[in-house]
Amino acid sequence: MHDYIKERTIKIGEHIIETKKTVRVIAKEFGVSKSTVHKDLTERLPEVNPELAKEVKKILDHHKEIRHLRGGEATRRKYKSQFLDDQPVQPLL
């Protein structure tokens, strides 16, 4: 494994522990794909830093547990905004 990949993997691991952000958000911040972030955290990090990998795994597991709630909330916001856009504007009297 190249040194820059090891460095990125550790930086991403430390960042997710500090911020508790999702893989999608971290991928945007680091300018890499979600697949790369996921591979860094689940496959490469245990080889490079096993202790950090255990902490990261807890966060990833938590995100996995609550993902159905996030998806439901996003859907609710989507349809709520569509409903509000479709309502006619009431004139002021």
MOPAC internal coordinates of N, CA, C and O (Angstrom, degrees):
PM7 1SCF
backbone

  N    0.0000 0     0.00 0     0.00 0    0    0    0
  C    1.4532 1     0.00 0     0.00 0    1    0    0
  C    1.5401 1   108.05 1     0.00 0    2    1    0
  O    1.2310 1   120.82 1   -45.05 1    3    2    1
  N    1.3223 1   116.04 1   134.95 1    3    2    1
  C    1.4554 1   121.85 1  -179.49 1    5    3    2
  C    1.5232 1   110.76 1   -69.13 1    6    5    3
  O    1.2310 1   120.97 1   -26.12 1    7    6    5
  N    1.3117 1   115.75 1   153.88 1    7    6    5
  C    1.4647 1   120.98 1  -178.93 1    9    7    6
  C    1.5216 1   112.09 1   -62.07 1   10    9    7
  O    1.2310 1   119.95 1   140.05 1   11   10    9
  N    1.3420 1   117.71 1   -39.95 1   11   10    9
  C    1.4597 1   119.75 1  -177.91 1   13   11   10
  C    1.5332 1   110.95 1   -65.84 1   14   13   11
  O    1.2310 1   120.16 1   149.48 1   15   14   13
  N    1.3170 1   117.31 1   -30.52 1   15   14   13
  C    1.4658 1   120.20 1   177.26 1   17   15   14
  C    1.5213 1   109.61 1   -70.99 1   18   17   15
  O    1.2310 1   120.11 1   138.24 1   19   18   17
  N    1.3225 1   117.40 1   -41.76 1   19   18   17
  C    1.4659 1   120.92 1   176.79 1   21   19   18
  C    1.5201 1   111.08 1   -60.68 1   22   21   19
  O    1.2310 1   120.76 1   134.70 1   23   22   21
  N    1.3267 1   116.14 1   -45.30 1   23   22   21
  C    1.4673 1   120.81 1   179.64 1   25   23   22
  C    1.5228 1   110.87 1   -61.99 1   26   25   23
  O    1.2310 1   120.46 1   134.22 1   27   26   25
  N    1.3306 1   116.73 1   -45.78 1   27   26   25
  C    1.4633 1   120.66 1   179.35 1   29   27   26
  C    1.5196 1   110.86 1   -62.00 1   30   29   27
  O    1.2310 1   120.54 1   137.76 1   31   30   29
  N    1.3154 1   116.58 1   -42.24 1   31   30   29
  C    1.4525 1   121.51 1  -179.10 1   33   31   30
  C    1.5255 1   110.89 1   -60.78 1   34   33   31
  O    1.2310 1   120.36 1   134.91 1   35   34   33
  N    1.3123 1   116.91 1   -45.09 1   35   34   33
  C    1.4653 1   120.46 1   179.27 1   37   35   34
  C    1.5188 1   111.08 1   -67.29 1   38   37   35
  O    1.2310 1   120.25 1   138.09 1   39   38   37
  N    1.3306 1   117.12 1   -41.91 1   39   38   37
  C    1.4702 1   120.58 1   178.81 1   41   39   38
  C    1.5300 1   110.62 1   -61.52 1   42   41   39
  O    1.2310 1   120.31 1   136.27 1   43   42   41
  N    1.3142 1   117.00 1   -43.73 1   43   42   41
  C    1.4599 1   120.68 1   179.82 1   45   43   42
  C    1.5261 1   109.72 1   -64.84 1   46   45   43
  O    1.2310 1   120.08 1   137.51 1   47   46   45
  N    1.3228 1   117.44 1   -42.49 1   47   46   45
  C    1.4572 1   121.20 1   178.35 1   49   47   46
  C    1.5119 1   112.31 1   -60.60 1   50   49   47
  O    1.2310 1   120.19 1   133.75 1   51   50   49
  N    1.3241 1   117.25 1   -46.25 1   51   50   49
  C    1.4671 1   121.13 1   178.27 1   53   51   50
  C    1.5228 1   110.86 1   -64.61 1   54   53   51
  O    1.2310 1   120.79 1   141.15 1   55   54   53
  N    1.3227 1   116.09 1   -38.85 1   55   54   53
  C    1.4665 1   120.69 1  -178.82 1   57   55   54
  C    1.5354 1   111.48 1   -65.06 1   58   57   55
  O    1.2310 1   120.37 1   137.95 1   59   58   57
  N    1.3158 1   116.90 1   -42.05 1   59   58   57
  C    1.4678 1   119.07 1  -178.96 1   61   59   58
  C    1.5280 1   110.50 1   -68.31 1   62   61   59
  O    1.2310 1   119.88 1   147.54 1   63   62   61
  N    1.3162 1   117.83 1   -32.46 1   63   62   61
  C    1.4646 1   120.23 1   177.36 1   65   63   62
  C    1.5234 1   110.80 1   -70.13 1   66   65   63
  O    1.2310 1   120.22 1   139.29 1   67   66   65
  N    1.3221 1   117.18 1   -40.71 1   67   66   65
  C    1.4647 1   121.29 1  -179.71 1   69   67   66
  C    1.5192 1   112.19 1   -68.12 1   70   69   67
  O    1.2310 1   120.48 1   137.33 1   71   70   69
  N    1.3330 1   116.69 1   -42.67 1   71   70   69
  C    1.4652 1   120.24 1  -169.78 1   73   71   70
  C    1.5190 1   114.61 1  -103.59 1   74   73   71
  O    1.2310 1   119.89 1   158.63 1   75   74   73
  N    1.3293 1   117.82 1   -21.37 1   75   74   73
  C    1.4689 1   123.35 1  -176.85 1   77   75   74
  C    1.5377 1   111.69 1    61.45 1   78   77   75
  O    1.2310 1   120.37 1  -154.50 1   79   78   77
  N    1.3204 1   116.89 1    25.50 1   79   78   77
  C    1.4677 1   120.97 1  -179.75 1   81   79   78
  C    1.5192 1   110.44 1   -77.01 1   82   81   79
  O    1.2310 1   121.19 1   -15.88 1   83   82   81
  N    1.3284 1   115.33 1   164.12 1   83   82   81
  C    1.4566 1   121.29 1  -179.51 1   85   83   82
  C    1.5220 1   110.87 1   -80.68 1   86   85   83
  O    1.2310 1   121.16 1   -15.83 1   87   86   85
  N    1.3242 1   115.39 1   164.17 1   87   86   85
  C    1.4624 1   121.81 1   178.80 1   89   87   86
  C    1.5267 1   109.92 1   -59.49 1   90   89   87
  O    1.2310 1   120.24 1   139.81 1   91   90   89
  N    1.3064 1   117.14 1   -40.19 1   91   90   89
  C    1.4654 1   121.27 1  -178.98 1   93   91   90
  C    1.5301 1   111.50 1   -61.13 1   94   93   91
  O    1.2310 1   120.40 1   134.40 1   95   94   93
  N    1.3151 1   116.85 1   -45.60 1   95   94   93
  C    1.4636 1   121.39 1  -179.15 1   97   95   94
  C    1.5279 1   110.40 1   -67.09 1   98   97   95
  O    1.2310 1   120.79 1   136.11 1   99   98   97
  N    1.3193 1   116.10 1   -43.89 1   99   98   97
  C    1.4606 1   119.90 1  -179.75 1  101   99   98
  C    1.5263 1   110.99 1   -64.17 1  102  101   99
  O    1.2310 1   120.18 1   142.32 1  103  102  101
  N    1.3138 1   117.26 1   -37.68 1  103  102  101
  C    1.4648 1   120.50 1   178.28 1  105  103  102
  C    1.5254 1   110.48 1   -59.68 1  106  105  103
  O    1.2310 1   120.33 1   136.92 1  107  106  105
  N    1.3270 1   116.98 1   -43.08 1  107  106  105
  C    1.4625 1   120.32 1   178.10 1  109  107  106
  C    1.5189 1   111.00 1   -63.63 1  110  109  107
  O    1.2310 1   120.68 1   136.70 1  111  110  109
  N    1.3374 1   116.31 1   -43.30 1  111  110  109
  C    1.4565 1   120.27 1  -177.39 1  113  111  110
  C    1.5347 1   111.99 1   -65.02 1  114  113  111
  O    1.2310 1   120.08 1   143.61 1  115  114  113
  N    1.3218 1   117.45 1   -36.39 1  115  114  113
  C    1.4564 1   121.30 1  -178.18 1  117  115  114
  C    1.5298 1   112.79 1   -92.34 1  118  117  115
  O    1.2310 1   120.01 1   173.62 1  119  118  117
  N    1.3222 1   117.58 1    -6.38 1  119  118  117
  C    1.4579 1   121.03 1   177.10 1  121  119  118
  C    1.5187 1   114.00 1    71.37 1  122  121  119
  O    1.2310 1   120.77 1  -147.77 1  123  122  121
  N    1.3340 1   116.13 1    32.23 1  123  122  121
  C    1.4651 1   121.32 1   176.97 1  125  123  122
  C    1.5274 1   108.03 1  -128.19 1  126  125  123
  O    1.2310 1   120.60 1    -6.97 1  127  126  125
  N    1.3219 1   116.46 1   173.03 1  127  126  125
  C    1.4610 1   119.95 1  -178.45 1  129  127  126
  C    1.5224 1   111.07 1   -79.82 1  130  129  127
  O    1.2310 1   121.06 1   -18.12 1  131  130  129
  N    1.3340 1   115.57 1   161.88 1  131  130  129
  C    1.4646 1   120.95 1   175.49 1  133  131  130
  C    1.5178 1   110.13 1   -60.72 1  134  133  131
  O    1.2310 1   120.40 1   142.87 1  135  134  133
  N    1.3148 1   116.84 1   -37.13 1  135  134  133
  C    1.4672 1   121.03 1   179.48 1  137  135  134
  C    1.5235 1   111.19 1   -62.89 1  138  137  135
  O    1.2310 1   120.71 1   139.91 1  139  138  137
  N    1.3174 1   116.26 1   -40.09 1  139  138  137
  C    1.4615 1   120.45 1   179.19 1  141  139  138
  C    1.5200 1   110.71 1   -65.42 1  142  141  139
  O    1.2310 1   120.38 1   135.03 1  143  142  141
  N    1.3284 1   116.88 1   -44.97 1  143  142  141
  C    1.4642 1   120.56 1   178.92 1  145  143  142
  C    1.5194 1   109.66 1   -61.34 1  146  145  143
  O    1.2310 1   120.70 1   134.07 1  147  146  145
  N    1.3159 1   116.27 1   -45.93 1  147  146  145
  C    1.4642 1   119.94 1  -178.72 1  149  147  146
  C    1.5252 1   110.86 1   -62.49 1  150  149  147
  O    1.2310 1   120.26 1   136.46 1  151  150  149
  N    1.3120 1   117.10 1   -43.54 1  151  150  149
  C    1.4700 1   120.71 1   179.15 1  153  151  150
  C    1.5235 1   110.55 1   -65.10 1  154  153  151
  O    1.2310 1   120.56 1   138.33 1  155  154  153
  N    1.3332 1   116.54 1   -41.67 1  155  154  153
  C    1.4643 1   120.07 1   177.18 1  157  155  154
  C    1.5269 1   110.75 1   -57.96 1  158  157  155
  O    1.2310 1   120.45 1   135.39 1  159  158  157
  N    1.3155 1   116.75 1   -44.61 1  159  158  157
  C    1.4613 1   120.79 1  -173.72 1  161  159  158
  C    1.5248 1   113.30 1   -78.22 1  162  161  159
  O    1.2310 1   120.03 1   146.07 1  163  162  161
  N    1.3147 1   117.55 1   -33.93 1  163  162  161
  C    1.4669 1   119.12 1  -174.24 1  165  163  162
  C    1.5240 1   114.23 1   -97.07 1  166  165  163
  O    1.2310 1   119.92 1   150.64 1  167  166  165
  N    1.3289 1   117.76 1   -29.36 1  167  166  165
  C    1.4623 1   120.21 1  -176.58 1  169  167  166
  C    1.5263 1   113.30 1  -108.98 1  170  169  167
  O    1.2310 1   120.65 1   134.23 1  171  170  169
  N    1.3209 1   116.36 1   -45.77 1  171  170  169
  C    1.4629 1   119.47 1  -174.18 1  173  171  170
  C    1.5228 1   112.94 1   -82.30 1  174  173  171
  O    1.2310 1   120.05 1   139.47 1  175  174  173
  N    1.3301 1   117.50 1   -40.53 1  175  174  173
  C    1.4597 1   120.37 1  -176.01 1  177  175  174
  C    1.5277 1   113.05 1   -61.19 1  178  177  175
  O    1.2310 1   118.48 1   139.21 1  179  178  177
  N    1.3304 1   120.51 1   -40.79 1  179  178  177
  C    1.4726 1   118.75 1   177.39 1  181  179  178
  C    1.5326 1   113.72 1   -59.44 1  182  181  179
  O    1.2310 1   120.19 1   150.08 1  183  182  181
  N    1.3192 1   117.25 1   -29.92 1  183  182  181
  C    1.4645 1   120.61 1   177.35 1  185  183  182
  C    1.5294 1   111.31 1   -74.39 1  186  185  183
  O    1.2310 1   120.95 1   140.89 1  187  186  185
  N    1.3292 1   115.79 1   -39.11 1  187  186  185
  C    1.4532 1   121.36 1  -174.40 1  189  187  186
  C    1.5306 1   111.79 1   -81.94 1  190  189  187
  O    1.2310 1   120.59 1   134.11 1  191  190  189
  N    1.3458 1   116.49 1   -45.89 1  191  190  189
  C    1.4588 1   121.08 1  -175.72 1  193  191  190
  C    1.5299 1   109.17 1  -147.72 1  194  193  191
  O    1.2310 1   119.68 1   -90.95 1  195  194  193
  N    1.3194 1   118.22 1    89.05 1  195  194  193
  C    1.4703 1   121.48 1  -175.21 1  197  195  194
  C    1.5307 1   114.55 1   -60.88 1  198  197  195
  O    1.2310 1   119.95 1   144.39 1  199  198  197
  N    1.3292 1   117.70 1   -35.61 1  199  198  197
  C    1.4680 1   120.36 1   180.00 1  201  199  198
  C    1.5268 1   111.19 1   -66.67 1  202  201  199
  O    1.2310 1   120.73 1   135.40 1  203  202  201
  N    1.3090 1   116.21 1   -44.60 1  203  202  201
  C    1.4653 1   121.25 1   177.20 1  205  203  202
  C    1.5233 1   109.91 1   -63.14 1  206  205  203
  O    1.2310 1   120.42 1   142.20 1  207  206  205
  N    1.3189 1   116.81 1   -37.80 1  207  206  205
  C    1.4634 1   121.57 1  -179.66 1  209  207  206
  C    1.5266 1   111.44 1   -62.88 1  210  209  207
  O    1.2310 1   120.03 1   143.58 1  211  210  209
  N    1.3356 1   117.55 1   -36.42 1  211  210  209
  C    1.4762 1   120.46 1   178.35 1  213  211  210
  C    1.5228 1   111.31 1   -64.24 1  214  213  211
  O    1.2310 1   120.71 1   138.14 1  215  214  213
  N    1.3234 1   116.25 1   -41.86 1  215  214  213
  C    1.4685 1   120.19 1   178.80 1  217  215  214
  C    1.5234 1   111.11 1   -66.30 1  218  217  215
  O    1.2310 1   120.71 1   138.14 1  219  218  217
  N    1.3194 1   116.24 1   -41.86 1  219  218  217
  C    1.4595 1   121.27 1   179.53 1  221  219  218
  C    1.5306 1   109.95 1   -64.32 1  222  221  219
  O    1.2310 1   120.31 1   140.15 1  223  222  221
  N    1.3139 1   117.02 1   -39.85 1  223  222  221
  C    1.4616 1   120.91 1  -179.63 1  225  223  222
  C    1.5203 1   111.31 1   -60.48 1  226  225  223
  O    1.2310 1   120.09 1   142.13 1  227  226  225
  N    1.3246 1   117.43 1   -37.87 1  227  226  225
  C    1.4733 1   120.98 1   177.52 1  229  227  226
  C    1.5317 1   110.37 1   -60.55 1  230  229  227
  O    1.2310 1   120.80 1   136.29 1  231  230  229
  N    1.3082 1   116.08 1   -43.71 1  231  230  229
  C    1.4702 1   120.41 1  -179.49 1  233  231  230
  C    1.5268 1   110.66 1   -67.50 1  234  233  231
  O    1.2310 1   120.47 1   135.42 1  235  234  233
  N    1.3311 1   116.71 1   -44.58 1  235  234  233
  C    1.4660 1   119.55 1   179.23 1  237  235  234
  C    1.5301 1   110.96 1   -63.07 1  238  237  235
  O    1.2310 1   120.16 1   140.79 1  239  238  237
  N    1.3209 1   117.29 1   -39.21 1  239  238  237
  C    1.4614 1   120.47 1   177.65 1  241  239  238
  C    1.5252 1   111.19 1   -64.12 1  242  241  239
  O    1.2310 1   120.57 1   140.18 1  243  242  241
  N    1.3325 1   116.51 1   -39.82 1  243  242  241
  C    1.4655 1   120.05 1   177.50 1  245  243  242
  C    1.5296 1   110.41 1   -63.08 1  246  245  243
  O    1.2310 1   120.39 1   135.51 1  247  246  245
  N    1.3273 1   116.86 1   -44.49 1  247  246  245
  C    1.4713 1   120.22 1   178.04 1  249  247  246
  C    1.5237 1   110.94 1   -60.41 1  250  249  247
  O    1.2310 1   120.65 1   141.97 1  251  250  249
  N    1.3273 1   116.36 1   -38.03 1  251  250  249
  C    1.4588 1   119.99 1   179.26 1  253  251  250
  C    1.5250 1   111.08 1   -66.73 1  254  253  251
  O    1.2310 1   120.51 1   142.86 1  255  254  253
  N    1.3365 1   116.63 1   -37.14 1  255  254  253
  C    1.4633 1   120.81 1   179.67 1  257  255  254
  C    1.5227 1   112.36 1   -65.25 1  258  257  255
  O    1.2310 1   120.29 1   144.49 1  259  258  257
  N    1.3245 1   117.04 1   -35.51 1  259  258  257
  C    1.4623 1   119.43 1  -173.98 1  261  259  258
  C    1.5273 1   113.54 1  -101.76 1  262  261  259
  O    1.2310 1   119.66 1  -174.22 1  263  262  261
  N    1.3181 1   118.26 1     5.78 1  263  262  261
  C    1.4687 1   119.13 1  -175.53 1  265  263  262
  C    1.5213 1   112.36 1   -63.60 1  266  265  263
  O    1.2310 1   119.62 1   147.81 1  267  266  265
  N    1.3269 1   118.34 1   -32.19 1  267  266  265
  C    1.4651 1   119.60 1   178.82 1  269  267  266
  C    1.5252 1   110.65 1   -66.40 1  270  269  267
  O    1.2310 1   120.03 1   150.37 1  271  270  269
  N    1.3176 1   117.55 1   -29.63 1  271  270  269
  C    1.4639 1   120.58 1   177.43 1  273  271  270
  C    1.5195 1   110.72 1   -71.79 1  274  273  271
  O    1.2310 1   120.47 1   138.57 1  275  274  273
  N    1.3228 1   116.71 1   -41.43 1  275  274  273
  C    1.4616 1   120.65 1   178.41 1  277  275  274
  C    1.5196 1   111.01 1   -63.30 1  278  277  275
  O    1.2310 1   120.56 1   137.37 1  279  278  277
  N    1.3197 1   116.53 1   -42.63 1  279  278  277
  C    1.4553 1   120.33 1   179.49 1  281  279  278
  C    1.5134 1   111.78 1   -63.61 1  282  281  279
  O    1.2310 1   120.67 1   139.19 1  283  282  281
  N    1.3248 1   116.32 1   -40.81 1  283  282  281
  C    1.4596 1   120.52 1   178.11 1  285  283  282
  C    1.5132 1   112.10 1   -64.74 1  286  285  283
  O    1.2310 1   120.56 1   139.99 1  287  286  285
  N    1.3143 1   116.54 1   -40.01 1  287  286  285
  C    1.4647 1   120.98 1   178.97 1  289  287  286
  C    1.5222 1   110.50 1   -66.23 1  290  289  287
  O    1.2310 1   119.96 1   138.99 1  291  290  289
  N    1.3136 1   117.68 1   -41.01 1  291  290  289
  C    1.4627 1   120.85 1   179.11 1  293  291  290
  C    1.5245 1   110.67 1   -63.52 1  294  293  291
  O    1.2310 1   120.44 1   138.74 1  295  294  293
  N    1.3197 1   116.76 1   -41.26 1  295  294  293
  C    1.4620 1   121.00 1   178.72 1  297  295  294
  C    1.5196 1   110.45 1   -64.87 1  298  297  295
  O    1.2310 1   120.55 1   138.96 1  299  298  297
  N    1.3280 1   116.56 1   -41.04 1  299  298  297
  C    1.4650 1   120.62 1   179.87 1  301  299  298
  C    1.5304 1   110.12 1   -62.36 1  302  301  299
  O    1.2310 1   120.27 1   135.08 1  303  302  301
  N    1.3180 1   117.10 1   -44.92 1  303  302  301
  C    1.4669 1   120.49 1   178.87 1  305  303  302
  C    1.5245 1   111.24 1   -63.18 1  306  305  303
  O    1.2310 1   120.57 1   140.58 1  307  306  305
  N    1.3343 1   116.52 1   -39.42 1  307  306  305
  C    1.4616 1   120.70 1  -178.79 1  309  307  306
  C    1.5273 1   110.26 1   -61.00 1  310  309  307
  O    1.2310 1   120.61 1   128.54 1  311  310  309
  N    1.3220 1   116.43 1   -51.46 1  311  310  309
  C    1.4532 1   119.42 1  -176.58 1  313  311  310
  C    1.5195 1   112.34 1   -72.61 1  314  313  311
  O    1.2310 1   120.24 1   150.40 1  315  314  313
  N    1.3186 1   117.15 1   -29.60 1  315  314  313
  C    1.4615 1   119.81 1   176.72 1  317  315  314
  C    1.5240 1   109.99 1   -65.75 1  318  317  315
  O    1.2310 1   120.25 1   137.44 1  319  318  317
  N    1.3310 1   117.13 1   -42.56 1  319  318  317
  C    1.4678 1   119.87 1  -179.85 1  321  319  318
  C    1.5256 1   110.40 1   -68.59 1  322  321  319
  O    1.2310 1   119.74 1   143.69 1  323  322  321
  N    1.3293 1   118.11 1   -36.31 1  323  322  321
  C    1.4692 1   120.86 1   177.47 1  325  323  322
  C    1.5292 1   110.17 1   -65.86 1  326  325  323
  O    1.2310 1   120.26 1   140.13 1  327  326  325
  N    1.3186 1   117.10 1   -39.87 1  327  326  325
  C    1.4532 1   121.25 1   179.74 1  329  327  326
  C    1.5194 1   110.01 1   -64.03 1  330  329  327
  O    1.2310 1   120.21 1   137.27 1  331  330  329
  N    1.3212 1   117.21 1   -42.73 1  331  330  329
  C    1.4619 1   120.60 1  -179.33 1  333  331  330
  C    1.5231 1   110.91 1   -67.52 1  334  333  331
  O    1.2310 1   119.81 1   144.41 1  335  334  333
  N    1.3236 1   117.97 1   -35.59 1  335  334  333
  C    1.4643 1   121.25 1   179.25 1  337  335  334
  C    1.5291 1   111.61 1   -68.12 1  338  337  335
  O    1.2310 1   120.03 1   149.88 1  339  338  337
  N    1.3318 1   117.54 1   -30.12 1  339  338  337
  C    1.4560 1   121.67 1  -177.30 1  341  339  338
  C    1.5261 1   113.31 1   -82.16 1  342  341  339
  O    1.2310 1   119.47 1   168.03 1  343  342  341
  N    1.3156 1   118.61 1   -11.97 1  343  342  341
  C    1.4584 1   122.06 1  -177.94 1  345  343  342
  C    1.5282 1   109.72 1   -76.26 1  346  345  343
  O    1.2310 1   120.46 1   -45.88 1  347  346  345
  N    1.3437 1   116.73 1   134.12 1  347  346  345
  C    1.4667 1   118.83 1   176.71 1  349  347  346
  C    1.5268 1   109.82 1   -70.21 1  350  349  347
  O    1.2310 1   121.23 1   -29.08 1  351  350  349
  N    1.3049 1   115.25 1   150.92 1  351  350  349
  C    1.4516 1   120.96 1  -179.86 1  353  351  350
  C    1.5200 1   108.36 1   -82.10 1  354  353  351
  O    1.2310 1   120.28 1   -49.62 1  355  354  353
  N    1.3151 1   117.07 1   130.38 1  355  354  353
  C    1.4604 1   122.12 1   179.41 1  357  355  354
  C    1.5322 1   108.80 1   -83.49 1  358  357  355
  O    1.2310 1   120.10 1   -51.45 1  359  358  357
  N    1.3264 1   117.41 1   128.55 1  359  358  357
  C    1.4710 1   119.31 1   178.96 1  361  359  358
  C    1.5303 1   110.60 1   -71.58 1  362  361  359
  O    1.2310 1   120.74 1   -33.08 1  363  362  361
  N    1.3162 1   116.20 1   146.92 1  363  362  361
  C    1.4567 1   120.88 1   176.63 1  365  363  362
  C    1.5214 1   108.94 1   -80.27 1  366  365  363
  O    1.2310 1   120.39 1   -43.20 1  367  366  365
  N    1.3191 1   116.86 1   136.80 1  367  366  365
  C    1.4609 1   120.85 1  -179.13 1  369  367  366
  C    1.4897 1   111.89 1   -99.57 1  370  369  367
  O    1.2310 1   120.10 1   180.00 1  371  370  369

